[in-house]
Amino acid sequence: MKSIADKYIRVGTSLFKRVKKPMMSGKDEEMMISWNLDTIKQDYANWRDVVKGLERYNGFCTIPKHLDYKRNYQGFYNLYEPIALSPLAGDCPNIFNFVRHIFGDQYEIGLDYLQLLFIKPSQRLPVLCLVSSEGNTGKTTFLNLLKMIYGNNMTFNTNADFRSNFNSDWVSKLIIAIDEVLLDRKEDSEKIKNLSTAKSYKAEAKGKDRFEVEFFGKIILCSNNEDNFMVIGVQETRYWVRKVPTLEKLDPDFLYILEEELPHLLHFLLHRQLSTSKSSRMWFTPEQIYTAALRRVKSYSVNKVELELFETIKEIMESRELKEFCLTNTHAKKLLERSGLNVSRSHVRKILEEVWKLKQYPNASNFTAYQYDSTGSIFERDEKGRYYKIFQQELEQIFSEMLTN
């Protein structure tokens, strides 16, 4: 049985009381609140014995460990909390199905991500972004599932929280989750980039000086905006963007069903062989976490005129099942004007010749031109001019180069 003194600790010259805060779920959340000697004197007649028996620490540290957890590291109080769950052999089919729903064809890499969180919490991992414009996809359920495992070592932030200079409440957490994220400023992207690979970071609290802490946080973003929830540069390799489909069945008790299987999941992750090996500072290679959803977000950083011309040509070729497409500078200018982009022919020539590396036929020749009429339907007509020719197999290469140049 714990003594009264076990409730209190002294860190440096400050006193703290360890309490259990009741939650709506019926569970308790352990927390530490600032205390003082006068209050202990008022509460206990034998206060000298209480003070004599309390644990003493030189200061605070944050050492993330799940498998060999220690509260006391060389006389320093570890602020990282032990997880409440213990691995237990058993089956967890519902969790496996849910993980497959979230990660799809990257299921094994998704399991690796969860396993690394558990067995290597200090390992840097890519910024995981779960996006979908549809409802009932399970994005928030995924966050809640992680919260059930890691408790106070995970925090939910708002966009405003993340942008605030005061970050002491989240900078030392294992998982920093932002639901309904919209961080569409360039400085937001730069901040996340820096955090994702930082070994240390400046913590700041109101009324206190900034101080440096070791940073091991993993950032998870969820958004209903599939296109531009944040700015991701075309050469960025730190983001793993997954479009999550709608759940086929909606069980109001689904989260509690998953919770029952969590000890079995931890046992599985503890004994599972990783499907990947460390290949970068973020563990995974850019190719392993590349998705169409990431490419879609990156496309918003591409030159809008170039992207619109590409999308228009691609649409015409797909609708008419063309293997090649011919156009002149004037022809391309008209296609762009339909989309409300009024550009010069020299601008178009620069895209076609300097960016896309297309060669213009030296002499005026006959070719089939495709245009849109006033109803939006595609029509064709014979024209003559010095045209450029694009083959179907070149389209994907042009788009890939748009995202890397």
ZISULGI-V653218 format. One record per backbone hydrogen bond with DSSP energy under -0.5 kcal/mol. NH is the residue of the N-H (numbers start at 1). CO is the residue of the C=O. Records with the same first field share a line. If there is no record, write none. Layout:
NH: CO  CO
This chain:
6: 3
7: 4
8: 5
9: 16
10: 55
11: 9  14
12: 10  57
13: 11
14: 11
15: 35
16: 9
17: 33
18: 7
19: 17  31
21: 19  29
22: 20
23: 27
26: 23
29: 21
30: 28
31: 19
33: 17
35: 15
40: 36
41: 37
42: 38
43: 39
44: 40
47: 44
49: 46
50: 46
51: 47
52: 48
53: 49
54: 50  51
55: 8
57: 10
58: 75
59: 75
61: 77
64: 62
65: 63
73: 71  76
74: 72
76: 73
77: 59
78: 71  76
79: 61  77
88: 263
96: 92
97: 93
98: 94
99: 95
100: 96
101: 97
102: 98
103: 99
104: 100
106: 103
107: 104
110: 106
111: 107
112: 108
113: 109
114: 110
115: 111
116: 112
117: 113
118: 114
119: 115
120: 116
123: 120
126: 282
127: 238
128: 126  219
129: 127  240
130: 221
131: 129  242
132: 223
142: 138
143: 139
144: 140
145: 141
146: 142
147: 143
148: 144
149: 145
150: 146
151: 147
153: 150
154: 151
155: 175
157: 155  177
162: 158
163: 159
164: 160
167: 165  204
168: 204
170: 167
171: 167
173: 170
174: 153
175: 153
176: 218
177: 155  175
178: 220
179: 157
181: 222
183: 229
184: 182
189: 185
190: 186
191: 187
192: 188
193: 189
194: 190
195: 191
196: 192
197: 193  194
198: 194  195
201: 213
203: 201  211
208: 205
211: 203
213: 201
215: 199
218: 174
220: 176
221: 128
222: 178
223: 130
226: 224
231: 183
232: 230
233: 231
236: 233
240: 127
241: 239
242: 129  240
244: 131  242
247: 136
251: 249
252: 250
254: 251
257: 253
258: 254
259: 255
260: 256
261: 257  258
262: 258  259
264: 261
265: 261
266: 262
267: 263
268: 264
269: 265
270: 266
271: 267
272: 268
274: 272
279: 283
283: 280
284: 282
289: 285
290: 287
294: 241
295: 291
296: 292
297: 293
298: 294
299: 295
300: 297
301: 298
302: 299
307: 303
308: 304
309: 305
310: 306
311: 307
312: 308
313: 309
314: 310
315: 311
316: 312
317: 313
318: 314
319: 315
320: 316
321: 317
322: 317
325: 390
326: 368
327: 388
332: 328
333: 329
334: 330
335: 331
336: 332
337: 333
338: 334
339: 335  336
340: 337
341: 336
342: 340
343: 341
348: 344
349: 345
350: 346
351: 347
352: 348
353: 349
354: 349  350
355: 350
356: 351
358: 352
361: 387
365: 385
367: 383
369: 367  381
371: 379
373: 377
376: 373
379: 371
381: 369
383: 367
385: 365
387: 385
388: 327
389: 359
390: 325
392: 323
394: 391
395: 391  392
396: 392
397: 393
398: 394
399: 395
400: 396
401: 397
402: 398
403: 399
404: 401
405: 401
